[in-house]
Amino acid sequence: MASEGKIEIESKINAKLDQVWEYWTKPEHITKWNKASEDWLCPNAENDLKEGGKFKYRMESEDGKVGFDFAGTYKVVKEKEKLTYELEDGRNAEVTFSEEDGSVMIKETLDTEDENPVLQQEQGWKSILESFKTYTEEQS
């Protein structure tokens, strides 16, 4: 169940909006960047990118001892602009994309959960966004 807290993070990606959107939403790219650290993997990603569509990303440790599905349903899909979704546990998130001087600013607002300290959650989300930034900029 969602708590009342929210996490807000952002990152400036030095790439074109078309590329950023594609890498954020296409399963063949999601599996390359969707991890909080180098000892984690995203071996499978499914993404039905439409309002009411579902997504599911498998995340697990390299040794296979720990893993979980990150899954939910899209509430709003505005191509190359905004995604909002509800996770299976009821938490909500919003991701916005805006072009700024040849780069793209990604901003994420996410409900916190009650199992882990908020700072740990924020660091995890920031690490995943940083992984996305690194992957995308290396492909530019």
C-alpha positions as CSV (number, residue, x, y, z in Angstrom):
1,M,0.0,0.0,0.0
2,A,1.2,3.5,-0.8
3,S,2.3,5.9,1.8
4,E,1.8,9.7,1.7
5,G,5.4,10.4,0.7
6,K,6.7,11.3,-2.7
7,I,10.1,11.1,-4.3
8,E,11.0,13.6,-7.0
9,I,14.1,13.1,-9.2
10,E,15.3,14.5,-12.5
11,S,18.1,14.2,-14.9
12,K,19.2,16.0,-18.1
13,I,19.9,13.6,-20.9
14,N,22.2,14.7,-23.7
15,A,20.3,13.1,-26.5
16,K,17.3,13.9,-28.8
17,L,13.8,13.5,-27.6
18,D,13.0,10.7,-30.2
19,Q,15.9,8.6,-28.9
20,V,15.1,9.2,-25.2
21,W,11.5,8.2,-25.7
22,E,12.4,5.1,-27.6
23,Y,15.0,4.0,-25.1
24,W,12.6,4.7,-22.2
25,T,9.8,2.7,-23.7
26,K,11.1,-0.1,-25.9
27,P,11.7,-3.5,-24.2
28,E,15.0,-4.1,-26.1
29,H,16.4,-1.0,-24.5
30,I,14.7,-1.2,-21.1
31,T,16.6,-4.5,-20.4
32,K,19.9,-2.7,-21.0
33,W,19.5,0.1,-18.5
34,N,16.8,-0.8,-16.0
35,K,18.9,-1.6,-12.9
36,A,20.0,0.3,-9.8
37,S,23.6,-1.2,-9.7
38,E,26.0,-3.2,-11.8
39,D,25.2,-6.4,-9.9
40,W,21.5,-6.3,-11.0
41,L,19.9,-7.3,-14.3
42,C,16.7,-6.7,-16.1
43,P,16.4,-9.9,-18.1
44,N,12.9,-9.4,-19.4
45,A,10.7,-6.4,-20.2
46,E,7.1,-6.3,-21.5
47,N,5.6,-2.9,-22.3
48,D,2.1,-2.3,-23.8
49,L,2.5,1.5,-24.2
50,K,-1.1,2.7,-24.2
51,E,-3.6,4.0,-21.7
52,G,-4.8,1.0,-19.8
53,G,-1.8,-1.0,-21.1
54,K,0.3,-3.0,-18.7
55,F,4.1,-3.2,-18.3
56,K,6.3,-5.7,-16.4
57,Y,10.0,-5.5,-16.0
58,R,11.8,-8.4,-14.3
59,M,14.6,-7.2,-12.0
60,E,17.0,-9.6,-10.3
61,S,20.5,-9.9,-8.9
62,E,23.2,-11.3,-11.1
63,D,23.5,-14.4,-8.9
64,G,19.7,-15.0,-9.2
65,K,19.2,-15.1,-5.5
66,V,16.9,-12.0,-5.3
67,G,14.4,-10.7,-7.8
68,F,11.0,-9.1,-8.3
69,D,8.7,-7.9,-11.0
70,F,8.2,-4.2,-11.4
71,A,4.7,-4.0,-12.9
72,G,1.8,-1.7,-13.4
73,T,-0.8,-0.1,-15.7
74,Y,-0.5,3.1,-17.7
75,K,-3.1,5.7,-16.8
76,V,-1.8,8.5,-19.2
77,V,0.4,8.1,-22.3
78,K,1.3,11.3,-24.1
79,E,4.0,10.4,-26.6
80,K,7.3,12.1,-26.0
81,E,5.7,14.2,-23.2
82,K,4.3,12.3,-20.2
83,L,3.6,8.9,-18.7
84,T,1.6,8.2,-15.6
85,Y,1.1,4.8,-14.2
86,E,-0.1,2.8,-11.2
87,L,2.0,0.0,-9.8
88,E,0.4,-3.3,-8.7
89,D,0.7,-2.2,-5.1
90,G,-1.4,1.0,-5.7
91,R,1.5,3.5,-5.8
92,N,1.4,6.1,-8.6
93,A,4.2,7.6,-10.7
94,E,4.5,10.3,-13.3
95,V,7.4,10.8,-15.7
96,T,7.7,13.9,-17.9
97,F,10.0,14.5,-20.8
98,S,10.8,18.1,-22.0
99,E,13.3,19.3,-24.5
100,E,15.8,21.9,-23.3
101,D,18.6,23.2,-25.6
102,G,19.1,20.0,-27.5
103,S,18.8,17.8,-24.4
104,V,15.9,16.2,-22.6
105,M,14.9,16.8,-19.0
106,I,13.3,13.7,-17.4
107,K,11.4,14.3,-14.2
108,E,9.9,11.5,-12.1
109,T,7.5,11.9,-9.2
110,L,6.8,8.6,-7.4
111,D,4.9,7.5,-4.4
112,T,7.0,6.0,-1.7
113,E,6.4,2.6,-0.2
114,D,6.5,1.6,3.5
115,E,9.0,-1.2,3.5
116,N,12.2,0.7,2.9
117,P,13.6,4.0,4.1
118,V,12.6,6.9,1.8
119,L,16.3,7.8,1.4
120,Q,17.1,4.3,0.2
121,Q,14.2,4.4,-2.2
122,E,15.3,7.8,-3.6
123,Q,18.8,6.6,-4.1
124,G,17.6,3.5,-5.9
125,W,15.4,5.5,-8.3
126,K,18.2,8.0,-8.9
127,S,20.6,5.1,-9.7
128,I,18.1,3.7,-12.2
129,L,17.7,7.1,-13.9
130,E,21.5,7.5,-13.9
131,S,21.8,4.1,-15.6
132,F,19.3,5.3,-18.2
133,K,21.3,8.5,-18.8
134,T,24.6,6.6,-19.2
135,Y,23.1,4.0,-21.6
136,T,21.3,6.6,-23.7
137,E,24.2,9.0,-24.0
138,E,26.6,6.2,-24.9
139,Q,24.3,5.3,-27.8
140,S,24.1,8.9,-29.1
